[in-house]
Amino acid sequence: MSKNVVKVIEILAESPKSWEDAAAKAVAAAQKSLRDIKSIYIEDFSAEVVDGKIINYRITAKLSFKLE
């Protein structure tokens, strides 16, 4: 039996630049309190629109990390 156990958490993030930047920010923020992040799975994309322009890109994502 494998001794590797992975935990999955849900995280929300946003960026004024892009969905890719929002994902990078999610990983960077999570890495401050989690170690050994293995993957990110983007579940949902959304955006805030003002006057016909996107002002914030938002993601809902799941991050997996290895438990020690």
C-alpha positions in Angstrom: 0.0 0.0 0.0 1.3 3.5 -0.8 2.2 5.8 2.0 1.4 8.9 0.0 -1.8 10.7 1.0 -3.0 13.7 -0.9 -5.5 16.3 0.4 -7.6 18.5 -1.8 -8.8 22.0 -0.8 -11.0 24.5 -2.7 -9.6 28.0 -3.2 -10.9 31.2 -4.8 -8.7 33.8 -6.4 -8.9 36.8 -8.6 -6.7 39.0 -10.7 -7.2 42.2 -12.7 -4.9 40.7 -15.4 -6.1 37.2 -16.4 -7.5 33.9 -15.3 -3.9 32.5 -15.6 -2.7 35.2 -13.2 -5.5 34.4 -10.8 -4.4 30.7 -10.8 -0.8 31.7 -10.2 -2.0 33.9 -7.3 -4.0 31.0 -5.8 -1.0 28.8 -5.8 1.3 31.5 -4.4 -1.1 32.3 -1.6 -1.7 28.6 -0.7 2.1 27.9 -0.7 2.5 30.3 2.2 0.7 27.8 4.5 0.9 24.5 2.5 3.9 22.5 1.4 4.3 20.2 -1.5 1.4 21.4 -3.7 1.0 18.9 -6.5 -1.7 20.2 -8.8 -4.4 22.8 -9.4 -7.7 22.0 -11.1 -9.7 25.0 -12.3 -13.4 24.2 -11.6 -15.0 27.6 -12.6 -14.1 30.8 -14.4 -15.9 34.0 -13.9 -15.3 37.7 -14.4 -16.5 41.0 -13.0 -17.7 43.4 -15.7 -18.0 47.2 -15.4 -19.1 49.4 -18.3 -18.7 46.5 -20.7 -15.1 45.8 -19.6 -13.7 43.0 -17.5 -12.1 44.4 -14.4 -11.5 41.2 -12.4 -10.9 37.6 -13.5 -12.0 35.0 -10.9 -11.4 31.3 -10.5 -12.6 28.6 -8.3 -10.0 25.9 -8.1 -9.0 22.7 -6.2 -5.4 22.4 -5.0 -3.9 19.0 -4.1 -1.0 18.7 -1.8 0.8 15.8 -0.1 0.3 15.2 3.6 3.3 14.4 5.6 
